[in-house]
């Protein structure tokens, strides 16, 4: 009954107006590299870089703050690795280097834009049986790789599978300044003929998750661990899953991983509509145990060659998720940026203000101290901000900074409309003022996204003038533009 009431209330709310844009919210996309579906569309390194920059710029303009970047594809990678070859999407040939570190480039470009970059790791599948990645794995681990249908899989019932994937994730975490490890297909294959009990099957998958969790957190405890479970956790009292669910069908106890602290967040693949979506979304929210759930939405279903859904299907789901205080994730990036059925335009309006990524819960870490100095130098057209003195209390490797601006004093840092820049590494920022007297606030955030108290600088009031969209001015030029820079920040 509580589930039904939640759904009715949420649907009633969206009949009149869209949910208000919150200050904290995960807004994510899956950026697919397999077969170059989302990226890349060229085998030229320079074109690949420009294309990725263009995609990230467009996502930034829609206030997307989290990129799930496909890093391990099918026992192939988009970064140099001793044991697994380069994926063919980059050059057209498996094992051939594109001439640059793709993962490092993506991380750097995401961080320039204040976005988190999570390494999306496809875990159990290793590709078609005779593809290069699968053949290499079979040569190295002849007893570990099992054929099911036309595909090869790492055997989830052998402890070596968890050991291997954990080592892989640990290496990525150690080598790169990633914000998260995102596990895909961390479950039994749907074609697998399960010979153990479902309970034992769940223990097998959970053992793999536990090994990965320990490996990642031993390197960098602030790196978030997440996965993309099947979109329905299990049958509900009043709504059945139709035989396709995480917990029973593929032994994926994702809600238990949140409860036990093995996962920091979930991105369930909720590629459904109506009663196949809303009750199950509420179920994820009610069993989130204080952690983050950002439901995956099937924007690909909007395409006429797919299910030809109307935009209304996705827009309603987005409103309900926001009313439930859940995050939103789009599958896939290209369908969003191509504006299929107007989804990109709607998302830009829906995310009309930026959002900070919610802090990781239950860390036991104290938030950073406030900055001790904030100095503003007034110029004819710009204000230059300088700050220093914040202290990290979490043991992470560096701090990030969020900047707020307002024509009202004091600056309301709870209002996302005042957030003009987020997750800066630099301790300075240039802001165009257009002759207005702006007040500023600066906060420090640690790698767990815990925010300090603000320190403010009061500007001079200059009377009433036409309102100005500060963030649009700052984001008006790409940080990579060759034109005169509006937004100056050093990394």
Buried (B, 14 or more C-beta within 10 A) or exposed (E): EEBEEBBEEBBEBBEEEBBEBEBBBBBBBBBBBBEBBBBBEBBEBEEBBEBBBBBBBBBBBBBBBBBBBBBBBBBBBBBBBEEBBBBBBBBEEBBBBBEBBBBBBBBEBBBBBBBBBBBBBBBBBBBBBEBBBBBBBBEEBEEBBBEBEEBBBBBBBBEEBBEBBBBBBBBBBEBBBBBBBBBBBBBBBEEBEBEEEBEEBBBBBBBBBBBBBEBBBEBBBBBBBBBBBBBBBBBBEEBEBEEBBBBBBBBBBBBBBBBBBBBBBBBBBBBBBEEBBBBBBBBBBEBBBEBBBBBBBBBBBBBEEEEEBEBEBBBBBBBBBBBBBBBBBBBBBBBBBBBBBEBBEBBBEBBEBBBBBBBBBEBEBEBBBBBEEBEBEEEEEBBBBBBEEBEBBBEBEEBBBBBBBBBEEEBBBEEBBBBBBBBBBBBBBBBBBEEBBBBBBBBBBBBBBBBBEBBBBEBEEEEEEEEBEBBEBBBEBBBBEEEEEBBBBEE
